[in-house]
């Protein structure tokens, strides 16, 4: 296992644990979770100042559902793929990385272009990009703590790493073919 796969293994392990414990509490009734998990979620919410978990805006609940339905199974598959050196690992890394990066970065583009596009089809952009609004909400609202922003930017770096791991490359590129 190389260093990138080791880092991604730790990251996907964290995601595979955090999604059912924390993200699931955003979109599922709290009555189905034991008290210890509710306390863990509350600690995380207070420690990082994650007001999105307590306020549960609709877009964030939607993203939590995506985490449960898409990100969690892909992170579990990626763990398996890394552990057993499966040939399809780059595909799961690419899918996860693009999903998560889009959920974070495109929302920042939404916040920046909102000013630039002011009256030029702004409604179209807002409708298109409102689905991926985590960073634009955190930055635009002014409510996010520095710790919470660092948390999300760190996870964005892992998404980029997953994307890079998923991009196919040919190690034989540039080599002269052997004459048979």
N, C-alpha and C positions, 0 to 999 in steps of 0.2 A: 504494500500500500504506500503510495507516494504522499508527500506532505499536503498537497491539495485535497486528496481524498480523505486524509486524516482530519483536516480542518472541517471539510464538508460533513464527514461522519459525525463529528461532535455537534455541528450546527443542526443537522437533520435529527439527531437524537434529541436535542433540546426542543426542536419544533414538534417532534412526535410526542413529546411529553406535555409541552405547554398548550398545544391546541386543544386537546380534550379537557385539560384542567382549567385553563383560563379563558380561552376564546369561546369555548362551549357555553360558559356561564353568561356570555353576552347575549346569546340567542336562545338559550333553553331556560326553562323555569328553574329557579334556584332551589326549589323544593326537592329536586332529584339529586342534588349534590350533598355529600356529607359536609358537616361543619368545618372540618379541617381544610377542605378544598375551598370553601367560601372564605375562610380566614386567609388562606394563601393568596387568593385573588385580591382580597382587600388589602393585604400587605403590599402586593405588587402595585396596586392602584395608588396607594399612599406613598410608597417609596419613590416611584417614578413620576408622581403627579399626573397619572393617566386619567384625565377627566373623561375621556371617551368611554372608558369602561363604566364609569358611574352614570354618565348622562345618557349613554346608549343612543346616539343619533341614528336615524334610519340607515344612512349610508354605512356606518360602522357595523351595525347589526348585519347588513348585507355582506360586508367583507368578512365578518366572523363566520357566516354561513359558508362563504367560499373557502375559508380556512378549513372548516370541517369537511366539506365535500370534495375539495380539490387538493389543497396543500397538505393536509394530513395524510391521505393515502399516498400521495406522491413522495412525501418525506419518508414514509415507511418503506415504500418500494426502493427509494434511493439508498436507504440504510442497508437493505438486503443486497442491492446491486453493488454497493461498495464492499460489504463483507464477503461476498462470494464472487467478486470480479466479473459481474455480468456484462455482456456486450451492449446491452440496452441502457446502461447507466447514463451515458451522455444524453440520451433522449429525456430521461426523467429529470436530470439536472437542468437541461435547457427549458423544459416546460415549467418547472418550479421557479427557476431564476427569472424567466420572462414574466411569469404571473406576478411574482412578488415585486420585482423591479417596476413593473407597470403600475401596480397598486400604489407604490410610493412616489416614483419620479414623475409620472404623467400628471399627477395631481399638482406637483410643483409647477409644471409647464402650464397647467390650468390657471394657477394663481398669477404667474408672470404674464401670460398672453391675455388674461382678462383685461389688463390695462391697455395693452397694445392694440387689441382687436376692438376695443370699446364698442363701437356701433356696427362693426363689420361682421355680420353673422355671429355675434357674440352668443346669442341664444343657442345656436347650433353647437358651438364649442362647449358651452356650459352643459348642455344635455349630454354631449359625447363624453366629456371628461368628468362629469359629476359622479360617475361610478367609482372613480379611483381618487378619492379626496383626502386621504389621511394626512399627507404632509401639507397640502394647501390649508387644511383645517388647522393643523397644529401651528403653522407659521402665520397664517392670516388672522387667526383668532387672538393671538398674543397670550393665550392661556397656557401654552406648553412650557414646562420647565426645561431648563438647559439639559438636565439629566434625561428627560424623555426624548428630546430631539437627538441627543447623542445615541440613545438606545435605538431609535429608528434608523439613523444614518449608519450605525454599525451593522444593523441587519441588512441595509441596502448593499453594503459592501459584500456580505455573504451572497446576496442575490447575484451580484456581478460575478463573483467567483463561480457560482453555479452555472451562470450563462457561459462563462469562458470554458468551464469544464465540459459543457455540452456542445460547444462548437466543434464540428469535425475538422480534423486536420490530417494531412497526408505527410507522414514523416519521410516518405520517399520522394517528395517533391524536389525537383531540381537535380536529382540524380540521373545519370545517364543509364538508359536501359542496357541490360546485359545482352550481348549477342549470343544467340543460341546456336 
